[in-house]
Amino acid sequence: MITHPFTYRAPSTIEEAVAALGRSRDAKVIAGGHSLLPLMKLGLAQPDALVDLRRIASLRDIRAEADGTIVVGALATHRSIAEDRTIVSKLAALAEAAAAVGDPLVRARGTIGGSLAHADPAADEPAPVLAFDALIRAIGSKGKRDIRAGEYFKAAFETALAPDEIVAEIRFPAQTGRTGSAYVKFAHPASRFAVVGVAATVTLKGDGTVERAAIGVTGAADAPFRAAQAEKAITGTKGDAKAIAAAAAKAAEGITTLSDLVASSDYRRHLVTVYARRALERATQRAQG
Ligand SMILES: Cc1cc2nc3c(=O)[nH]c(=O)nc-3n(C[C@H](O)[C@H](O)[C@H](O)COP(=O)(O)OP(=O)(O)OC[C@H]3O[C@@H](n4cnc5c(N)ncnc54)[C@H](O)[C@@H]3O)c2cc1C
């Protein structure tokens, strides 16, 4: 039960939503409600106003722009992302991460914008958002700005968003040449959140060597991260099993991994290397066609 009082508004444009956010001291946006409402029921979040985005239909859109950029609206649900044909064919790691979220109910209501704004360290979609080097487009009282994924996630439940900013869309740059991607995860046995989740993208040159690789890791640390040492190690190799295993072994280098009842810090570190190897293998196979 939610016991504290709050006002409720459901504006029909993002500009009105930004203005509504500014009118209250502790207003919060609500999207799918699958993270915010449980917190409100527990009394852990007590906003004095809720600004519901559900009437802003344009925020649900998933579209490809002329230059190949794929734009996913903040209100796109995990299910709509997992089932979108363009995303399945061009951004497989994102489709796989969305399909791996929770259960069918959560996927039907929860949104990518909500997931990125909430920034649970065990959320799935941050991993492909990092691996694809996406831009998070935020709109606030000072206007619009694009935040690079690498600069967006700050700590557990902490992002680069200002309190009056709303995530409007996530912009995935065009995937050129022979590129493949994949997301794999070790799921929490009850909630299905990622104990460790890894997204990889691999681009191959004409001769089959790895031109570029990007690896986004979630669940392992207090914020999702790019496995920079592993990316460096795989680049320029033939992307064979030995090179992938050697690169994946470096995926947790320099990272302080989390420890909890489900997985110790050492076990999470091990999982990062195992799942980085699997993600790289799958992404490379897809790039090879
Ligand atoms: C049982 C259960 C299992 C789950 N399992 C998983 C899982 O396996 N993997 C996973 O990744 N997630 C999981 N989730 C979380 C789920 O994906 C949530 O839907 C998601 O994290 C939040 O999205 P939402 O649209 O529901 O956001 P809401 O709950 O509406 O909002 C969450 C937070 O984000 C803010 N917010 C929402 N939208 C915006 C926006 N556009 N701009 C700025 N701020 C915004 C809100 O103010 C709030 O602070 C699970 C949730 C439940 C209840």
Ligand as a Chemical Component Dictionary entry (heavy atoms), coordinates in Angstrom:
data_LIG
# 
_chem_comp.id                   LIG 
_chem_comp.type                 NON-POLYMER 
_chem_comp.pdbx_formal_charge   0 
_chem_comp.three_letter_code    LIG 
# 
loop_
_chem_comp_atom.comp_id 
_chem_comp_atom.atom_id 
_chem_comp_atom.alt_atom_id 
_chem_comp_atom.type_symbol 
_chem_comp_atom.charge 
_chem_comp_atom.model_Cartn_x 
_chem_comp_atom.model_Cartn_y 
_chem_comp_atom.model_Cartn_z 
_chem_comp_atom.pdbx_ordinal 
LIG C1  C1  C 0 9.651  -8.774 -10.432 1  
LIG C2  C2  C 0 10.583 -7.890 -11.217 2  
LIG C3  C3  C 0 11.640 -8.464 -11.892 3  
LIG C4  C4  C 0 12.512 -7.659 -12.634 4  
LIG N1  N1  N 0 13.539 -8.257 -13.287 5  
LIG C5  C5  C 0 14.369 -7.486 -14.023 6  
LIG C6  C6  C 0 15.450 -8.085 -14.758 7  
LIG O1  O1  O 0 15.643 -9.295 -14.783 8  
LIG N2  N2  N 0 16.253 -7.256 -15.480 9  
LIG C7  C7  C 0 16.062 -5.899 -15.511 10 
LIG O2  O2  O 0 16.817 -5.199 -16.180 11 
LIG N3  N3  N 0 15.049 -5.309 -14.836 12 
LIG C8  C8  C 0 14.202 -6.072 -14.107 13 
LIG N4  N4  N 0 13.177 -5.473 -13.443 14 
LIG C9  C9  C 0 13.025 -4.000 -13.506 15 
LIG C10 C10 C 0 12.183 -3.615 -14.715 16 
LIG O3  O3  O 0 12.927 -3.784 -15.886 17 
LIG C11 C11 C 0 11.707 -2.158 -14.630 18 
LIG O4  O4  O 0 10.635 -2.089 -15.518 19 
LIG C12 C12 C 0 12.687 -1.100 -15.033 20 
LIG O5  O5  O 0 13.862 -1.158 -14.279 21 
LIG C13 C13 C 0 12.109 0.295  -14.795 22 
LIG O6  O6  O 0 11.308 0.636  -15.859 23 
LIG P1  P1  P 0 9.889  1.258  -15.622 24 
LIG O7  O7  O 0 9.423  1.753  -16.942 25 
LIG O8  O8  O 0 9.058  0.272  -14.917 26 
LIG O9  O9  O 0 10.253 2.541  -14.707 27 
LIG P2  P2  P 0 9.483  3.167  -13.470 28 
LIG O10 O10 O 0 9.335  2.172  -12.386 29 
LIG O11 O11 O 0 8.273  3.884  -13.925 30 
LIG O12 O12 O 0 10.569 4.259  -13.036 31 
LIG C14 C14 C 0 11.794 3.877  -12.469 32 
LIG C15 C15 C 0 12.633 5.121  -12.168 33 
LIG O13 O13 O 0 13.030 5.747  -13.369 34 
LIG C16 C16 C 0 12.477 7.074  -13.470 35 
LIG N5  N5  N 0 12.068 7.211  -14.877 36 
LIG C17 C17 C 0 11.257 6.373  -15.579 37 
LIG N6  N6  N 0 11.221 6.742  -16.866 38 
LIG C18 C18 C 0 11.998 7.836  -16.977 39 
LIG C19 C19 C 0 12.365 8.655  -18.068 40 
LIG N7  N7  N 0 11.944 8.442  -19.317 41 
LIG N8  N8  N 0 13.189 9.716  -17.821 42 
LIG C20 C20 C 0 13.655 9.945  -16.568 43 
LIG N9  N9  N 0 13.349 9.194  -15.499 44 
LIG C21 C21 C 0 12.531 8.136  -15.709 45 
LIG C22 C22 C 0 11.361 7.131  -12.448 46 
LIG O14 O14 O 0 11.180 8.450  -11.966 47 
LIG C23 C23 C 0 11.865 6.187  -11.392 48 
LIG O15 O15 O 0 12.792 6.859  -10.566 49 
LIG C24 C24 C 0 12.299 -6.240 -12.688 50 
LIG C25 C25 C 0 11.221 -5.665 -12.009 51 
LIG C26 C26 C 0 10.359 -6.476 -11.278 52 
LIG C27 C27 C 0 9.201  -5.827 -10.574 53 
# 
loop_
_chem_comp_bond.comp_id 
_chem_comp_bond.atom_id_1 
_chem_comp_bond.atom_id_2 
_chem_comp_bond.value_order 
_chem_comp_bond.pdbx_ordinal 
LIG C1  C2  SING 1  
LIG C2  C3  SING 2  
LIG C2  C26 DOUB 3  
LIG C3  C4  DOUB 4  
LIG C4  N1  SING 5  
LIG C4  C24 SING 6  
LIG N1  C5  DOUB 7  
LIG C5  C6  SING 8  
LIG C5  C8  SING 9  
LIG C6  O1  DOUB 10 
LIG C6  N2  SING 11 
LIG N2  C7  SING 12 
LIG C7  O2  DOUB 13 
LIG C7  N3  SING 14 
LIG N3  C8  DOUB 15 
LIG C8  N4  SING 16 
LIG N4  C9  SING 17 
LIG N4  C24 SING 18 
LIG C9  C10 SING 19 
LIG C10 O3  SING 20 
LIG C10 C11 SING 21 
LIG C11 O4  SING 22 
LIG C11 C12 SING 23 
LIG C12 O5  SING 24 
LIG C12 C13 SING 25 
LIG C13 O6  SING 26 
LIG O6  P1  SING 27 
LIG P1  O7  DOUB 28 
LIG P1  O8  SING 29 
LIG P1  O9  SING 30 
LIG O9  P2  SING 31 
LIG P2  O10 DOUB 32 
LIG P2  O11 SING 33 
LIG P2  O12 SING 34 
LIG O12 C14 SING 35 
LIG C14 C15 SING 36 
LIG C15 O13 SING 37 
LIG C15 C23 SING 38 
LIG O13 C16 SING 39 
LIG C16 N5  SING 40 
LIG C16 C22 SING 41 
LIG N5  C17 SING 42 
LIG N5  C21 SING 43 
LIG C17 N6  DOUB 44 
LIG N6  C18 SING 45 
LIG C18 C19 SING 46 
LIG C18 C21 DOUB 47 
LIG C19 N7  SING 48 
LIG C19 N8  DOUB 49 
LIG N8  C20 SING 50 
LIG C20 N9  DOUB 51 
LIG N9  C21 SING 52 
LIG C22 O14 SING 53 
LIG C22 C23 SING 54 
LIG C23 O15 SING 55 
LIG C24 C25 DOUB 56 
LIG C25 C26 SING 57 
LIG C26 C27 SING 58 
# 
